[in-house]
Amino acid sequence: MSFLNTATKGSISTILWKKTRFVSSTIVQQQQKRSFAKVSSLSLASKKRRGHKISVVTAYDYPSAIQVTRAGIDVILVGDSAAMVELGFETTQPMSVDQMLHHSQSVKRGIEQSGSSHSPLLVGDMPFGSYEFEDTDVALRNAYRFVKEGGVDAVKLEGGTAPRAKTAQKIVEGGGKLFF
């Protein structure tokens, strides 16, 4: 551009600035037009009341989460079955809370970066040994970790015993959401 005089340079930069501003404002307008539908426990209850089916798929990693989100699935479960499917263990028992948080974070990033206007409910499966205690505060602390560190919307417990109901009650009273 050294061969251009200053008047021409000024005109070109003005045009480029206006074009960039136009493109930027167009992108912002498009993003504002795109509605963002977050699946919640309330929207799932509404769907059930109306007799519509609720879709749930298990995902353990970023690329799977992107595809599941783009498919419009209602709920993504980050299951402790990742121990067998992803990590090669024979059972789910070796899975730790830290490993589950790692997988939950990966799936959360996949949901957020999918480019979809749909966001499924993300449920983290609390692994064996993370909530089966008489002291229900341990379970509550682990549930908080899933929400705060793992980015999940709800946690999943297994078992229908009276002690499990006590644990579930403690988590709900502590502000957590459960998925059975």
Backbone as CSV, one residue per row, in Angstrom:
resi,resn,N_x,N_y,N_z,CA_x,CA_y,CA_z,C_x,C_y,C_z
1,MET,0.809,-1.189,0.000,0.000,0.000,0.000,0.853,1.255,0.000
2,SER,2.155,1.128,-0.085,3.009,2.320,-0.066,2.794,3.193,-1.287
3,PHE,2.345,2.621,-2.393,2.119,3.421,-3.601,0.831,4.231,-3.526
4,LEU,-0.041,3.958,-2.567,-1.289,4.698,-2.433,-1.042,6.002,-1.685
5,ASN,-1.742,7.028,-2.062,-1.601,8.280,-1.321,-2.383,8.173,-0.005
6,THR,-2.173,9.091,0.890,-2.800,9.033,2.207,-4.310,9.129,2.131
7,ALA,-4.853,9.851,1.189,-6.305,9.961,1.071,-6.902,8.605,0.724
8,THR,-6.234,7.884,-0.176,-6.714,6.561,-0.573,-6.581,5.593,0.598
9,LYS,-5.440,5.657,1.298,-5.246,4.777,2.458,-6.347,4.995,3.489
10,GLY,-6.665,6.263,3.723,-7.717,6.580,4.688,-9.054,6.023,4.252
11,SER,-9.355,6.103,2.960,-10.628,5.584,2.438,-10.700,4.076,2.574
12,ILE,-9.593,3.401,2.245,-9.569,1.940,2.334,-9.737,1.487,3.779
13,SER,-9.023,2.141,4.680,-9.150,1.722,6.080,-10.559,2.003,6.604
14,THR,-11.172,3.105,6.154,-12.551,3.404,6.562,-13.496,2.333,6.045
15,ILE,-13.325,1.933,4.789,-14.169,0.891,4.199,-13.964,-0.424,4.933
16,LEU,-12.703,-0.788,5.186,-12.414,-2.040,5.892,-13.011,-2.010,7.296
17,TRP,-12.890,-0.878,7.996,-13.439,-0.771,9.339,-14.951,-0.928,9.306
18,LYS,-15.608,-0.279,8.346,-17.060,-0.380,8.241,-17.480,-1.803,7.899
19,LYS,-16.720,-2.445,6.995,-17.061,-3.815,6.617,-16.907,-4.743,7.822
20,THR,-15.812,-4.593,8.559,-15.582,-5.421,9.744,-16.692,-5.189,10.765
21,ARG,-17.056,-3.930,10.943,-18.127,-3.602,11.885,-19.445,-4.228,11.445
22,PHE,-19.725,-4.182,10.139,-20.942,-4.769,9.605,-20.953,-6.281,9.822
23,VAL,-19.831,-6.933,9.492,-19.736,-8.387,9.660,-19.899,-8.755,11.128
24,SER,-19.222,-8.011,12.011,-19.326,-8.291,13.447,-20.754,-8.131,13.942
25,SER,-21.414,-7.046,13.533,-22.774,-6.830,14.014,-23.731,-7.867,13.430
26,THR,-23.465,-8.324,12.201,-24.300,-9.368,11.596,-24.171,-10.668,12.382
27,ILE,-22.957,-11.022,12.772,-22.735,-12.249,13.554,-23.452,-12.146,14.901
28,VAL,-23.340,-10.999,15.548,-24.002,-10.809,16.837,-25.515,-10.932,16.674
29,GLN,-26.068,-10.321,15.606,-27.506,-10.397,15.374,-27.943,-11.842,15.145
30,GLN,-27.153,-12.608,14.399,-27.492,-14.006,14.146,-27.468,-14.806,15.441
31,GLN,-26.488,-14.543,16.294,-26.407,-15.261,17.560,-27.568,-14.893,18.466
32,GLN,-27.999,-13.631,18.426,-29.118,-13.223,19.253,-30.415,-13.844,18.764
33,LYS,-30.562,-14.034,17.446,-31.766,-14.632,16.893,-31.876,-16.103,17.259
34,ARG,-30.727,-16.779,17.347,-30.724,-18.212,17.630,-31.153,-18.439,19.074
35,SER,-32.270,-19.107,19.246,-32.737,-19.372,20.603,-31.959,-20.550,21.169
36,PHE,-31.758,-20.533,22.471,-30.990,-21.569,23.133,-31.922,-22.327,24.061
37,ALA,-32.136,-23.601,23.776,-33.060,-24.421,24.553,-32.273,-25.339,25.481
38,LYS,-32.307,-25.055,26.773,-31.646,-25.881,27.781,-32.671,-26.847,28.349
39,VAL,-32.384,-28.128,28.264,-33.271,-29.136,28.840,-33.114,-29.074,30.361
40,SER,-34.234,-29.066,31.061,-34.231,-29.015,32.524,-35.140,-30.111,33.064
41,SER,-35.117,-30.275,34.372,-36.015,-31.253,34.985,-37.469,-30.857,34.730
42,LEU,-37.747,-29.560,34.693,-39.118,-29.096,34.416,-39.539,-29.405,32.981
43,SER,-38.633,-29.189,32.025,-38.992,-29.479,30.634,-39.155,-30.987,30.416
44,LEU,-38.402,-31.793,31.146,-38.561,-33.249,31.048,-39.903,-33.686,31.645
45,ALA,-40.285,-33.088,32.784,-41.578,-33.413,33.402,-42.726,-33.023,32.478
46,SER,-42.594,-31.881,31.822,-43.612,-31.425,30.874,-43.730,-32.392,29.702
47,LYS,-42.592,-32.830,29.211,-42.570,-33.782,28.100,-43.274,-35.082,28.499
48,LYS,-42.998,-35.543,29.693,-43.617,-36.776,30.191,-45.127,-36.613,30.331
49,ARG,-45.551,-35.474,30.887,-46.996,-35.197,31.045,-47.722,-35.222,29.705
50,ARG,-47.074,-34.717,28.674,-47.696,-34.659,27.346,-47.599,-35.992,26.599
51,GLY,-46.955,-36.986,27.229,-46.854,-38.309,26.621,-45.732,-38.440,25.605
52,HIS,-44.794,-37.489,25.609,-43.658,-37.562,24.686,-42.532,-38.388,25.302
53,LYS,-41.806,-39.065,24.467,-40.691,-39.877,24.949,-39.498,-38.994,25.290
54,ILE,-38.731,-39.434,26.268,-37.527,-38.735,26.705,-36.330,-39.575,26.270
55,SER,-35.400,-38.943,25.569,-34.227,-39.672,25.075,-33.036,-39.460,26.005
56,VAL,-32.345,-40.564,26.310,-31.161,-40.534,27.167,-30.067,-41.344,26.478
57,VAL,-28.883,-40.755,26.372,-27.742,-41.439,25.763,-26.537,-41.260,26.675
58,THR,-25.702,-42.289,26.730,-24.475,-42.211,27.509,-23.351,-41.692,26.617
59,ALA,-22.584,-40.756,27.146,-21.395,-40.241,26.449,-20.283,-40.120,27.479
60,TYR,-19.074,-40.376,27.032,-17.932,-40.350,27.952,-16.875,-39.330,27.564
61,ASP,-17.020,-38.727,26.368,-15.950,-37.871,25.890,-16.475,-36.713,25.044
62,TYR,-15.576,-35.826,24.694,-15.881,-34.611,23.951,-16.533,-34.872,22.588
63,PRO,-15.926,-35.702,21.715,-16.551,-35.887,20.394,-17.931,-36.541,20.461
64,SER,-18.110,-37.475,21.368,-19.426,-38.114,21.517,-20.462,-37.094,21.976
65,ALA,-20.075,-36.226,22.905,-20.999,-35.209,23.417,-21.439,-34.256,22.315
66,ILE,-20.533,-33.896,21.437,-20.887,-33.007,20.325,-21.954,-33.669,19.454
67,GLN,-21.740,-34.918,19.090,-22.680,-35.614,18.213,-24.038,-35.829,18.892
68,VAL,-24.015,-36.210,20.150,-25.267,-36.459,20.880,-26.049,-35.152,21.028
69,THR,-25.358,-34.069,21.317,-26.021,-32.768,21.455,-26.642,-32.338,20.134
70,ARG,-25.888,-32.480,19.056,-26.404,-32.097,17.733,-27.593,-32.950,17.314
71,ALA,-27.676,-34.161,17.859,-28.793,-35.057,17.531,-30.069,-34.672,18.287
72,GLY,-29.963,-33.759,19.251,-31.143,-33.294,19.967,-31.582,-34.191,21.108
73,ILE,-30.676,-35.005,21.630,-30.989,-35.899,22.746,-31.300,-35.065,23.994
74,ASP,-32.269,-35.524,24.794,-32.703,-34.782,25.978,-31.712,-34.825,27.138
75,VAL,-31.166,-36.010,27.402,-30.307,-36.205,28.569,-29.046,-36.946,28.148
76,ILE,-27.898,-36.433,28.599,-26.635,-37.156,28.428,-26.200,-37.641,29.801
77,LEU,-25.964,-38.930,29.910,-25.455,-39.531,31.141,-23.978,-39.825,30.959
78,VAL,-23.174,-39.301,31.857,-21.759,-39.680,31.912,-21.715,-40.825,32.902
79,GLY,-21.715,-42.050,32.388,-21.840,-43.225,33.231,-20.520,-43.761,33.730
80,ASP,-20.587,-44.428,34.895,-19.377,-45.062,35.418,-18.987,-46.275,34.584
81,SER,-19.850,-46.630,33.623,-19.497,-47.696,32.675,-18.315,-47.291,31.809
82,ALA,-17.901,-46.026,31.880,-16.672,-45.579,31.203,-15.486,-46.414,31.677
83,ALA,-15.573,-46.939,32.893,-14.497,-47.789,33.417,-14.246,-48.974,32.486
84,MET,-15.325,-49.564,31.982,-15.194,-50.726,31.093,-15.063,-50.306,29.628
85,VAL,-15.875,-49.363,29.204,-15.944,-48.978,27.792,-14.728,-48.167,27.355
86,GLU,-14.286,-47.244,28.196,-13.195,-46.345,27.832,-11.850,-46.721,28.450
87,LEU,-11.884,-47.285,29.658,-10.632,-47.500,30.390,-10.190,-48.950,30.469
88,GLY,-11.010,-49.875,29.990,-10.604,-51.273,29.907,-10.704,-52.090,31.176
89,PHE,-11.378,-51.591,32.188,-11.567,-52.371,33.405,-12.651,-53.428,33.172
90,GLU,-12.644,-54.479,34.009,-13.649,-55.530,33.870,-14.976,-55.160,34.530
91,THR,-14.953,-54.245,35.500,-16.171,-53.786,36.177,-16.104,-52.266,36.319
92,THR,-17.174,-51.694,36.857,-17.199,-50.248,37.098,-16.583,-49.876,38.440
93,GLN,-16.308,-50.865,39.275,-15.866,-50.594,40.643,-14.560,-49.803,40.769
94,PRO,-13.583,-49.970,39.874,-12.345,-49.180,40.034,-12.493,-47.690,39.717
95,MET,-13.611,-47.276,39.142,-13.789,-45.877,38.730,-13.813,-44.963,39.951
96,SER,-13.035,-43.881,39.903,-12.985,-42.942,41.020,-13.800,-41.682,40.697
97,VAL,-14.049,-40.895,41.721,-14.747,-39.624,41.530,-13.927,-38.726,40.606
98,ASP,-12.617,-38.671,40.811,-11.771,-37.819,39.967,-11.830,-38.231,38.501
99,GLN,-11.842,-39.534,38.235,-11.956,-40.000,36.850,-13.312,-39.616,36.258
100,MET,-14.361,-39.743,37.039,-15.701,-39.379,36.570,-15.789,-37.868,36.312
101,LEU,-15.146,-37.085,37.142,-15.138,-35.635,36.930,-14.417,-35.291,35.631
102,HIS,-13.318,-35.978,35.363,-12.579,-35.776,34.114,-13.491,-36.028,32.900
103,HIS,-14.213,-37.126,32.924,-15.122,-37.451,31.815,-16.288,-36.458,31.742
104,SER,-16.817,-36.058,32.890,-17.920,-35.095,32.917,-17.502,-33.750,32.328
105,GLN,-16.310,-33.304,32.668,-15.799,-32.040,32.135,-15.647,-32.106,30.618
106,SER,-15.164,-33.229,30.127,-14.986,-33.417,28.689,-16.329,-33.368,27.958
107,VAL,-17.318,-34.049,28.513,-18.654,-34.060,27.911,-19.268,-32.661,27.981
108,LYS,-19.090,-31.969,29.094,-19.614,-30.607,29.241,-19.043,-29.692,28.157
109,ARG,-17.744,-29.791,27.910,-17.130,-28.974,26.856,-17.702,-29.327,25.490
110,GLY,-17.960,-30.601,25.254,-18.554,-31.018,23.986,-19.939,-30.423,23.792
111,ILE,-20.732,-30.398,24.846,-22.075,-29.808,24.778,-21.960,-28.321,24.443
112,GLU,-21.087,-27.626,25.177,-20.950,-26.180,25.005,-20.406,-25.799,23.636
113,GLN,-19.532,-26.617,23.075,-18.875,-26.271,21.821,-19.484,-26.973,20.614
114,SER,-20.655,-27.562,20.790,-21.293,-28.307,19.699,-21.862,-27.399,18.617
115,GLY,-22.085,-26.142,18.948,-22.692,-25.229,17.991,-24.194,-25.414,17.873
116,SER,-24.752,-26.236,18.731,-26.187,-26.516,18.696,-26.953,-25.490,19.529
117,SER,-28.185,-25.246,19.145,-29.034,-24.358,19.939,-29.739,-25.151,21.035
118,HIS,-29.441,-26.429,21.098,-30.038,-27.352,22.071,-28.965,-27.732,23.091
119,SER,-29.325,-27.779,24.353,-28.381,-28.187,25.384,-29.040,-29.227,26.285
120,PRO,-28.595,-30.482,26.186,-29.210,-31.536,26.994,-28.904,-31.391,28.481
121,LEU,-29.722,-32.035,29.292,-29.466,-32.132,30.721,-28.266,-33.061,30.883
122,LEU,-27.264,-32.632,31.620,-26.064,-33.445,31.826,-26.113,-34.086,33.203
123,VAL,-26.042,-35.416,33.231,-26.132,-36.183,34.469,-24.828,-36.947,34.690
124,GLY,-24.263,-36.806,35.876,-23.040,-37.520,36.236,-23.362,-38.693,37.140
125,ASP,-22.870,-39.855,36.776,-23.078,-41.077,37.549,-22.054,-41.106,38.678
126,MET,-22.525,-41.044,39.911,-21.600,-41.113,41.041,-21.112,-42.555,41.182
127,PRO,-19.799,-42.764,41.130,-19.276,-44.133,41.109,-19.373,-44.834,42.459
128,PHE,-19.220,-46.138,42.390,-19.233,-46.991,43.571,-18.238,-46.456,44.599
129,GLY,-18.703,-46.322,45.835,-17.837,-45.857,46.911,-17.854,-44.356,47.115
130,SER,-18.686,-43.640,46.370,-18.712,-42.182,46.523,-19.941,-41.689,47.289
131,TYR,-20.871,-42.595,47.592,-22.086,-42.170,48.305,-22.653,-43.236,49.228
132,GLU,-22.038,-44.399,49.337,-22.565,-45.493,50.167,-22.022,-45.422,51.589
133,PHE,-22.281,-44.311,52.265,-21.780,-44.115,53.617,-22.930,-43.792,54.550
134,GLU,-22.771,-44.148,55.810,-23.787,-43.775,56.791,-23.789,-42.260,56.975
135,ASP,-22.611,-41.670,56.883,-22.485,-40.210,56.954,-22.836,-39.644,55.573
136,THR,-24.048,-39.154,55.433,-24.525,-38.676,54.132,-23.835,-37.385,53.683
137,ASP,-23.098,-36.746,54.586,-22.346,-35.546,54.196,-21.272,-35.866,53.161
138,VAL,-20.728,-37.078,53.208,-19.727,-37.496,52.218,-20.365,-37.500,50.828
139,ALA,-21.545,-38.066,50.736,-22.256,-38.103,49.452,-22.585,-36.693,48.976
140,LEU,-22.993,-35.840,49.886,-23.327,-34.465,49.527,-22.098,-33.732,49.003
141,ARG,-20.958,-33.897,49.675,-19.711,-33.266,49.206,-19.348,-33.754,47.808
142,ASN,-19.484,-35.048,47.571,-19.166,-35.593,46.247,-20.153,-35.097,45.193
143,ALA,-21.423,-34.973,45.555,-22.417,-34.436,44.616,-22.082,-32.989,44.267
144,TYR,-21.678,-32.213,45.262,-21.268,-30.831,45.004,-20.080,-30.785,44.038
145,ARG,-19.147,-31.693,44.200,-17.985,-31.734,43.295,-18.432,-32.001,41.859
146,PHE,-19.389,-32.904,41.689,-19.886,-33.201,40.345,-20.495,-31.951,39.707
147,VAL,-21.242,-31.198,40.501,-21.889,-29.996,39.964,-20.862,-28.892,39.729
148,LYS,-20.024,-28.617,40.718,-19.090,-27.500,40.628,-17.907,-27.792,39.715
149,GLU,-17.286,-28.953,39.852,-16.089,-29.268,39.065,-16.424,-29.960,37.751
150,GLY,-17.416,-30.837,37.781,-17.758,-31.610,36.592,-18.715,-30.908,35.657
151,GLY,-19.421,-29.897,36.169,-20.344,-29.142,35.335,-21.658,-29.842,35.044
152,VAL,-21.999,-30.851,35.843,-23.241,-31.590,35.596,-24.445,-30.841,36.164
153,ASP,-25.612,-31.168,35.615,-26.861,-30.573,36.092,-27.492,-31.404,37.200
154,ALA,-27.179,-32.695,37.229,-27.746,-33.614,38.223,-26.790,-34.789,38.398
155,VAL,-26.965,-35.499,39.495,-26.161,-36.701,39.724,-27.083,-37.917,39.768
156,LYS,-26.503,-39.068,39.478,-27.259,-40.315,39.467,-26.709,-41.232,40.549
157,LEU,-27.625,-41.780,41.342,-27.290,-42.782,42.356,-27.950,-44.092,41.955
158,GLU,-27.448,-45.188,42.487,-28.060,-46.487,42.228,-28.513,-47.104,43.538
159,GLY,-29.566,-47.885,43.457,-30.060,-48.602,44.626,-31.336,-48.000,45.161
160,GLY,-32.201,-48.859,45.659,-33.490,-48.408,46.165,-33.686,-48.728,47.631
161,THR,-32.609,-48.760,48.367,-32.697,-49.111,49.784,-33.002,-47.884,50.637
162,ALA,-33.377,-48.113,51.880,-33.667,-47.012,52.805,-32.438,-46.109,53.021
163,PRO,-31.233,-46.686,53.197,-30.060,-45.798,53.333,-29.833,-44.943,52.076
164,ARG,-30.129,-45.496,50.900,-29.950,-44.738,49.653,-30.963,-43.597,49.578
165,ALA,-32.173,-43.861,50.074,-33.194,-42.810,50.103,-32.757,-41.680,51.032
166,LYS,-32.112,-42.031,52.140,-31.604,-41.031,53.082,-30.505,-40.187,52.417
167,THR,-29.654,-40.849,51.655,-28.597,-40.146,50.919,-29.208,-39.209,49.885
168,ALA,-30.188,-39.720,49.141,-30.856,-38.907,48.114,-31.512,-37.679,48.752
169,GLN,-32.167,-37.872,49.889,-32.824,-36.771,50.581,-31.797,-35.716,50.996
170,LYS,-30.643,-36.158,51.491,-29.587,-35.227,51.920,-29.099,-34.392,50.735
171,ILE,-28.925,-35.023,49.589,-28.446,-34.305,48.400,-29.485,-33.287,47.928
172,VAL,-30.744,-33.685,47.898,-31.809,-32.779,47.469,-31.954,-31.615,48.452
173,GLU,-31.915,-31.910,49.738,-32.002,-30.847,50.745,-30.815,-29.893,50.663
174,GLY,-29.682,-30.407,50.179,-28.481,-29.590,50.014,-28.478,-28.792,48.712
175,GLY,-29.571,-28.903,47.949,-29.676,-28.119,46.716,-29.320,-28.874,45.457
176,GLY,-28.963,-30.145,45.576,-28.599,-30.934,44.403,-29.804,-31.498,43.689
177,LYS,-29.591,-31.915,42.449,-30.645,-32.570,41.673,-30.229,-34.006,41.450
178,LEU,-31.199,-34.903,41.550,-30.955,-36.331,41.377,-31.632,-36.837,40.126
179,PHE,-31.043,-37.867,39.574,-31.606,-38.539,38.419,-31.575,-40.017,38.712
180,PHE,-32.734,-40.652,38.727,-32.808,-42.090,39.016,-33.170,-42.846,37.778
